[in-house]
Amino acid sequence: MQKHNAHQPLDQAAQLEQTWRDPPGLPGWFAAINHKSIGKRFIYTTFLFFFLGVAIAGVMRLQLAVPQNSLIGPDLYNQLFTMHGSTMMFLFAVPVMQAMAVYFVPLMIGARSIAFPRLNAFAYWVYLFGGLMLYGAFLLNTGPDAGWFGYVPLAGADYSPGKRVDFWAQMITFTELSALLEAVILITTVFKLRAPGMSLNRIPLFVWSMLVTSFMVVFAMPAVMLGSTALLLDRLVGTHFYNPAEGGDALLWQHLFWFFGHPEVYLIFIPGLGFLSSIIATFARRPIYGYPAMVLSLITTGFLSFGLWVHHMFATNLPELGKSFFTAASMMIAIPSAVQIYCWIATLWTGRLNLKTPLLFALAFFFILVLGGMTGLMLASVPLDLQVHDTYFVVAHLHYVLLGGAIFPLFGAVYYWFPKLTGRLLDERLGRLQFWLFFIGFNVTFFPMHQLGIQGMPRRIYAYAAETGWGPLNFIASCGTLLIVASLACFLANILRSRRSGMAAGDNPWGAGTLEWATASPPPAANFIRLPVVHGQEPLWDMQRHLSEHGQIPSPSYVEGVAANFRQVLATTPLDACPDSRPQFPEPSYWPFLCALATTGLFIGSIFTPWAVVWGSLPVACAMIAWFWPRHVDRVTHAEQEYRSDGA
């Protein structure tokens, strides 16, 4: 299938490039709305925050390497602890999964663009400004210090005076607003912009995983946004949502936070499953075994994830019968994950393996996640949970699940899709070195924490006495952190070196079967010169098989009649992806950036005075009116589109 430029007039490809590209130069950088431009910015920004989070974790591990260390004091440690968790959970884990989807989902479904491209740009700017606000406060010694979970009353005005928690609460609203917008954008993209023939039973499993994740975001994120807003009102306005003395309830915060917080684990985990399905199918050289079971497992995991939040609250005074219900639910959710693991093993067992770096990270996932899942089943038991609650056993479990379930697949996905992003391959030797350093360093860092937790070492302490006997295991864990840092240094060096002078990849270096490999690497501005028609779950493999069996490609293979001189896309029906309409998409605009600036001013101003909500709404309203105000060129283009449609 390749690029198919040979069958097209050169002027049409040039016309599409001119129509869909972002404006040139620095001013155009602020007006860009192409999903690939925004997706790359998202990916780079999330990894920047990831490296910052790892650096913070490294400082914490140096502090804990030996007993009674005085490298940093308790106040800075509390800020570092909170910044590490907040960065990894709110600024990296979920956003990086959505960032990968922003870039690759339109390519994988054969679309020219993502839905609501200006809103997509606005979501990125809001996310960026929220992260910069948090780190700006940290550099001014106003970083949050109440933990990344913000438990009240510790996070209340009585125990956390000043503006530290206020900045943290507004960062929550910033980042979750961005996540909500991206979820709506991705849901619309998947349901309405798929290539003709890509019915629901032909959607790539990564796209399925992001669709399930996006629906979870829509239901989970409002809970934490509501909770953080109520916390801010308690602190700034004097409401009493979490004050038992005035009729509030401190446990209300935990319910709201963990109703979001436990599904968030699966917001990170489920896209990782999609990465694995893409990698395993390609490097096993066969479609994933049990496609319907895989899809149903993803959906089941999404549903069950909303019934687990109380297992974070077993140490609170909740009814024992309720705790038993959540124990059962916590064990049940292992079933759909096991189904997927069995399907992957069957795929690998019956395939012809090509053992490259992406597959190494995928295979490591099995070992790491199974171990993390086993400790998760242990923590689902109320008696054991009460013994190890708030100890380093929970820290070990959390990192085994999150890093094993998300970061290992994410690294595999970066090595897998880097050729599509840049047109160049990452160095295989550096990739294998990074893998082994990361795999060994990860286990050396976090496995001893299980034993530390069983020995009673609590979380969130900045120093400990030598008499506790925790020193040797902490020293081993800190040495493992150095291996992780070395691994990330290899990864960064590989990215920078390969981006500049790596081996040319070609359009489909892995011989994959999904549509993102049917266009050039990197893709043109319009993604596809001719929009494809899909005839199976693995379109490129299906086309090759049909060509070998029948001597010709299946017909029809491409869509005709979509305009090239303005931003026209093909919309299809949600179930069967039959052609439905040809809507016109908007041009690049500065207003999403300016609207994000106005929104940032409103949120930051509201930290200092409630009147900022009133006066800050005015520039936001003006920016949004200008954003949606119809321009003369839009009206002319729309009239031209209607004329051509009538003529056709």
N, C-alpha and C positions, 0 to 999 in steps of 0.2 A: 504493500500500500504506500509506503514511503511518503515523499512530499507531493508527487503527482504534478509538479510544476510543468513537466514536459507537455501535458495535454491542455495547458491554459495559455492564453495570450499573456505576454509579459506585462502589458499595460494593465490587465486586471489585477495581477498580483501587486503591482506598484500602486494601483488605485486603492486596493484594500489596505496596504501598508500606510498610505497617506491618510486614509479615513480613520483608521483605528489607533494610530500611534498617539502618544502623549506629546504635548507641546515641547519644543526643545529648550535647552538652557535652564538656568537657575529659576527664573520665574515659572517656567513650565513644570518644574519639579513640584511646586506647591499646588499646581492645578491638575496633576496627574490623576487619572481614575482607572487606567487599564489594570485589570485584576492581577496581571503578572508583575507590574511595577509595585502595586500595593502589597502583593503577596511576598515579594522579595524583601521589601522594607520590613514587613511584619516578621519574617523569618530572621533577618539580621538583628532586629531590635530585641526579639525574644531571646536570642542566643547571647546578646550583650548582657541582658539581665541575668541569664543563666551563669555566665562567667563571673558576674558580680556576686551572685549568690554563692557560688563555689568559693570565691575568695573570702567571703565572710565566714563560711563554714571552716575554711582553713585556719583562720585566726582563732576561731572557737576551739578547734581541735588542738592548736598549739597551746592554748590556755589550759586545756584539760590533759595535756600529755603527761604531766608530772603532778604530784600532790602539792597543794599549797602554792601554786604558781601565782605570780604577781604581774604577769605580762600585761593584763588589762584589769580594770576594776569592775565592780558589780554593776554600776550604772551603764557603762559602755557595753558590758556583756549582755545585759538585758536588751539594749538597743540592737546589738548584733543578732541575738537570738530571734528577736521579733522581725528584723529586717530579712534574715535568711528565710524564715518560714513564709513571710509575706511575699518575698520576691519569687520564691520557687512555686508557691501555690497560685498566686494571683497575677504575677507578671511574667511567668514562664510557662508553667505546665499546661494550663488550658489555652492561653493565647498561641503557643507554638503549634498546637494541634490545629487550631482554626487557621493559623497562618499557612500551614501546609495545604489545608483544604482550599483556602482562597486561591492559591496558585494552581493546584492540580485538579480540583473537582471539575471546573469548566472544560479542561483539556480531556479529562477521562470520560466525560459524557458527550463530547463532540460539540461543544458550544463555542460561539464567538466571544462571549463575555460572561461575566458573572451578573446576576440580577442586582439591580439598584447599585450601579458602579459608584455613583457619588456618595451614597450612604456608606459604601464599603470604605471609601477614602476617609470619610468623617469618623468611622469607627476606629481606623488606625490612628488618626490624630488624637482622638480622645484617649485611647490607650497610651500613646506615647506621652502625652502631657500628664496623665495620671501617674505614670512611673517616674517622670522627671520631678513631679511635685513631691513624691515620697522621698526620693533621694536628695532633693534639694533641702528638705526639712532635716534629713539625717546629717547632711554636711554642716548644717547650722546648729547641731546638737539638739535638734527637736525631733529626732527619730522616735518612732513608737517603741514602747518598752513594756507593754502589758501582755506580750505573747501574740503570735500570729492569729490566735483564736479569740483574743480580746474578751476573755471572761469578765463579766461583772460579778461582784462590785469592784474588783481590782481595776477594771478599765473605767470605772465611774469617776465623777469629779472629785469625790472625797479622797480616793486613794491614788489617782493619777491627775494631779493638777497640771495646769499648763496646756499646751496645744498639741502635745505628742500624739495622744490617742485621737484627737480631732483630725489630724492629717491622715492617720491610718484609716479612720472611718470614711473619709472622703475618697481616699484611694480605692476603697472597696467599691464605692458607688461609681467611680470613674471606670474601673476595669470591668465591672460587671455590666455596665451600660454598653461598653464596647462588645462584650461577649454576647449580650442579648441581640444587638444589632446584627452581628455576624451570624448568629443562629437563624434569624429571620431571613437574611440574605441567602444562606446556604440552603435552607428548606425550599425557598422559592426557586432557586437555581435548579435544584435536583428535580423538583416536580414539574417545572415548566420549560426548561431549556435543554432537555435531553435530545440527542440526535434521533431522528425518526427510526423506529424499530427497536430502540433501547427500552423495552418494556420493563416493568419492575423486576421480573425474573431474569433480566440480563444486566442489571446495574452492577458494576464492579463492587467487590466487597468493601474496599476502602470507602467508596461513596456511601454504601449502606451504613458503615460505621459512623461516618460524619453526619448522616441524616438522623440516626438514632441519637447521637450526641447532641445535635442541635435541638431536637425536641426535649431532651433532658435539660439543656440549658434554659429553655423557655420556662420550664416548670420549676427549676431549682434556683436560678439566680434571683428571682424576685424576693425569695425568703431572706437571703442574706442582705440584699439591698434594703429591705424593710427593716431588718434588725439593726443594720449600721445607721440608718436614718433615725430610728428610735433612740439609739445610743447617743447620737449627736444631739438630738433634742433634749435628752436627759442632761447632757453636759452643758449645753449652751442656752437653753430656753427654760430649763427647770421643770420639765415634765418628769413623770415618775413611772415610766414603763417598767423599769427594773428595780424599783425601790419598794421592798415589801412593807416598809413602815407606812407607805402612802397608798397601799393597795396594789402595788406592782408585784412582779415576780422575777427574781434573779434567774431562775431556771428557764424563763421564757427565752432569754438570750441563747442558752445552750440548745433549746429546741429549734429555734430559728436558724442558728448557725449550722448545727449538724444536719438539719433537714436539707441544707445546701451542701454541707461539708462531706457527708458520705457519698451522695451522688457525684460530688466533684472528683472523688477517687476514680470513679468509673468514667467521668468526663475525660480523664487523662488516659485511662486504661483502654477504653473501647476504641479510640482512634489507633492506639498501638496495635490492637488486634487487626485493624484494617491494613496497617503497614505490613504486618506479618503475612497476611493473606496475599498481598501483592508480591512480596519478596519470595515467599515459598513457592507460589505458582510458577513464577518466572524461572527460578533456579532449580526447581524440580522438573521443569519442562512438561508440565501437565496441569490442567485446571484443578482447582481445589476440590477435593473429594467432599461430597455431601453439601453442595451449595445451599439447598433449602434449610438443612439443619444449621448451617453457619448463620444464615440470616435470622432464623427464629431464635438462635442462641443470643445474637446481638440484641434483638428486641426484648427477649426475656431478661437479660442482664439489666437493660435499661429500666424495665418495670420494677424488678426486685430491688434495685439500688435505692429506691425511695422508701423501702420498708426496713431499713437497717440503722437509722440514725441513732436510736437509743442505745445501741451497744457501745457508743462513746460515753454513755451516761450511767453505766452500771453502778458506779460508786455513789450516785445520788440516791435520794430517798424516794424512789419510784416503786409502784406496786410490783411485787415479785412475779405475779402472773404476766404483767406486761413485759418484764425482762425475759421471761421464758419465750414469749412470742418472738421477740427480736433475736433471741438465741437461735431459734429454729430458722428464722429468715436469713440470719447470717450464715448458717450452714447450707441452706438451700441454694444460695447464689453461687456456690462452687459448682453446681451441676451444669449450668450452661457453659461455664468456662471449661469444664472437663470435656464437654462435647466438642468444643472447638479444638482443644488440644488433640483429641483422638482423630479428628478430621485432618488436622495438619500432619500428624504422624502417618496416617494412611496415605496422604499425598506424597510425603517424603519417601515412604517405604516403596511405593509403586512408581516413583519418578526416576529420572536420570539426573543425579545431583551435580550441580556446578558449584563447587565449594569456594565461592568468592566471599569477600568481606561482608556484604550485606547478609548472606546466609549465616555466617559465623555469629553475628549479633542476634539473628533470629533463633539459632540453636541455643545460645546462651540464655535467651528468654525462658526456655523451658525449665532449665535448672533453677534460675533465680526465682521465677514466679511460683513454681511448685513449692519451694521452700518458704517463700513469703505467704503463700496461701495456706500452708500447714500451720504456721504460727497464727494466721488469721482465724482459723478454726479453733485454735486453742483459746484465743482471746474472746471468741464468741461464747465461751463457757463462763457463766457468772462467777463461780467460785475462783477459778484461776485468774480471771480478769481483776477481781478485787485484790488479789495478791500482787500482781505485777502492774496495776494501774499507776500511771504517771511515773514509770521507771524506764530505764533504757531498753528494756525488752520491747516496749511499745515503739520506741525510736527505731530499733532494728527492724521490727515488723513493717513499720511505715515505709522505710527506705527500701526494703526488699520488694514491697508491693509496687511502690511508685517508680523507683529506678528500674526494677526488673520488668515491670509491666508497661513502662512508658519510655524510659530513656534508652534502654537497649534497642527496642524496636525503632525509636526515633533515629539513633545513630545509623542503624541499618537502612532506614529510609533515606537519610542524607546521602549515604554512599550509593544507594540505588538510583535516586533521582537527580543527583548532582550533574550527570551528563545532560539531562533534559534542561536544567537551569542554565548551564554554562556552555554546553557543547564540548566539554572536556571530562575525561575520566580522572577520578582521584587515584593517587598512587597506591597500588595494591600492597606493597611492602610496608609503607607507613601505616596503611589501614590495618594490617594484621598486627603490627606492633602496638598501635593504639588499642586494638581490641584486647589483646592479652594484658596490657598494662591496666586497662579499665576493669576487666573481669577480675584479675587478681587483686587489684587495689580495692575494688568494691567489696569483695568478700573479706579481705583483711581488715577493712574499716568497720564493716557493719556486723559481721558474724560475732565478734567478741562482745558486742553490745547485748546480745541475748544473755550471755553469762553475767554481764554487769547488772542487767535488770533483775535476774534471778537472785543475785547477791544483794539487791536492794538499793542500787545506785539510782537516786531520783533524777528526773529530768530537770532542766532549767536551773542547775546549780553551776556556779562559776569556779568553785574550788572545793577540794575535799581533803580530808586528813589522811596521812600516810597509814594510820592504823586501820583504815577501812579495808586495805588490801586491794583497792581498785586500780592502783597505779600501773602495774604491768599490762593489764588488758587495755587501759586507756592509752598507754604508750604504743602498743601494737596498732590500735585503731588509728592513732595519729600518724603512724608510719604508713598505713594504708592510704591515708588521705594524700600523702606525698606522691604515691603511685598514681592516684586519680588525677592529680594536678599534672604530672608528667604525661599521662595519657591525653589530657585535654590540650597540652602544649603540642603534642604530635598531631592531634586533630586539627588545631588551628594552623600549624605549619603546612599540613597537607592541603588544607583549603586554599591558603594564600599562594602556595607554590603551584598547585594544579590549576587554579583560576588564571594564573598568568602564563604558564608554560606546560600545562598538562597535555597528555596524549589526546588528540582529537577523537571524539567519541562516535561521530556519525549519528544518524537519526535514531537508530534502535540498537545500541551496542549489546544489550542483553538478549535480544530476540524475544522480547515480551509480547504479550497478546492484547494489551489494552490500548485505548485510542490515544492516550497522551503520546505514545511512541509512533503515531501515524503521521506526525508533522515534523518539521525541522527541529533541530536542537542547537541553540535555544529557539523556542517557537516564534513565529512572526507576530506582529501586533494583532492580527485578526485570528490567530490560532490556526485556522485551516483555510487554505485557498479555496477549496470546495468542501462544503459541509458533508460529512459522511452519513451513510445509511447503514444501520447495524443489523446483522443477521444472526448473531449468537452472543454468548457470554464473553468470549474472547475474540473480538472482531478480527484482529490481524491473523490469528491462528486459523480462524474459521475461513477467512479469505484465502489463505495459503492452501488449506485443505481442499477447498472447493476448486481452486485453480489447478491443483495437482490431479484431482479426480475428474474434472469436467473440461479442463483446458481453458477456462475463462473465469473471470471473477463474477460473483453473483450480481444480478441486476434487480432493482437499481442499486448503485453503489454510492451515488452522490446526489445532493440536492441541487436543483436548478431554480433560478428565479429569485434569489435573495440579492438585494441591491449591493453594489460595491462602492458607490459614491456617497453614501451616507450610512450612519450606524444602524443598519437594519439587522435584526436577528430573527431566527426562526423559533417560535414558541410551539410546544407540542402538548398533547393531552397528558394528564398526570399518570394514568395507568398504563396505557399502551404506547405512548409517545408517538401518536399520529400527528402530522402537521396540523396546526390549529390557527396560527396567525403570524404576521410578520411585524411586530412592534418596532418602533424607532427608539433607540437608546440615546441618552443625553451626551452632550459634548463635554470635554474637560472644563473644569470650573475652579475658581479660587474660593468659592463660597463654602465648601465643606471645611477647608482649613480655617477660614475666618470664623465660621460658626463654632468650630472646636475651640478656637481661642476665646470666643465670647463665653462658651460653656465653662471653660477653665477659669475664667475670671469670676463667674458666678459661684462656682464651687469653692474656690480658694477664699473669695470674699466672705462667703457664708460661715467660714471657720471663725471669723473675727466679729461679725455682726449679722443678725438675722435679716437686717434691712438689705443686705446684699442680694438676697433671694428676690426681693421686689425690684430693686434698681438694676440688678444684673440680668433680669429677664428681658429688659428692653433691648440691649444689644443682641441677645440671642434671638429675639423675635424679629428684629430688623434683618439679621443675617439670614434667617430662614425664609423670610419673605423675599429677599433678593435672590436666594438660592432657587426658589420655586417660581419666580416671576418669569412668565414666558417671554422669550426673546424673539425678535423679528426673524432671525435666521431659523429658529426652530419652527416658527409658523410656516415659513416658506418651504422648508424641507418637508414638513408634514404634508403640505398641500401637494408638493411634487410626488410624495409617496402615494397619496390617495389617487392622484391622476394616473400614475403608472399602474397601480393595482387595478383601477377600473379598466385601463387599456388592455391589461393582460386578460 
